[in-house]
């Protein structure tokens, strides 16, 4: 019976490999587990001061009839000219979500919730505008740098801000003043993700190495053959190393998520939240490998000791009976 714990251990080892992989590649594109992010920032309010400055850069022929669109983001201003309505583009995306290997961003779909009194605006991520970029070369960036870079890039884009509608020299001035307009009180440094990625990959590697050892021990135990004494100890060693590194990765990212979610004061322009699904992937892998250590010891070390002792007693009884 004790040998069958090795079957459980082999299944949990697969779990210890699968969940870290899901954690690592979540958000690899806009359609794959994008919501399972380390942290998601609502940056829609960061556009307020920029939009006010961009409104002043509108040429006199278009700068009239300025209204707020009721079903769009409150940070989106609509300009109505003599021919057709046009919008002042938001230089900064409404949200960013941080993953191990990518940084995703996009806009919200805003709607009016009439079930409450008074009615309120609700928002949801717009899949059509979600865009993910790899961040291997930008692991040490902070959110202020990300917002400044996005704003400068947008304002410099003449397709978004054509010179037929905006004063070009004023746009250049606004572009230079972007750091003072969007810099955050709290920087949201994302550099802890770098050691978290390293420990996650190391934990995954040790889990992969432990899998054939656990499977071999399971096969031998099911076939009721003598179990090589060092085999379960080697499986336990690799599984324990995997559990240690996966726990370190999960702990780093949980601490980072708690920090960004408001345990310490953040910026009034940004609200942040963690993803339960992502943390579930991280901790499921770590806890699974700790269980592997226990079940391999139970079925492969202690179980073999019990079997050896029982066989010895049976042999002694048989010898005594023959005498």
Protein Blocks (a to p, Z undefined) as FASTA:
>chain_A
ZZmmmmmmmmmmmmmmmmmmmmmmgokbmklokllcfbdcdfklmmmmmmmmmmmmpcfk
lmghiacdfkbcfkbccdddfkbccddddfbafbdcddfkbccdddddddddfkbccddd
dddddfklgccddfklmmmbcfklmmmmmmmmmmmpmklmccklpcfklmmmmmmmmmmm
mocfbloiaklmmmmmmmmmmmmmmmmmmmmmmmmmmmmmmnopacdfklmmmmmmmmmm
mmmmmmmmmmmmmmmmmmmnopaccdfkbccdddfklmmmmmmmmmmmmmmmmmmmmmmm
mmmmmmmmmmmmmmmmmmmmmZZ
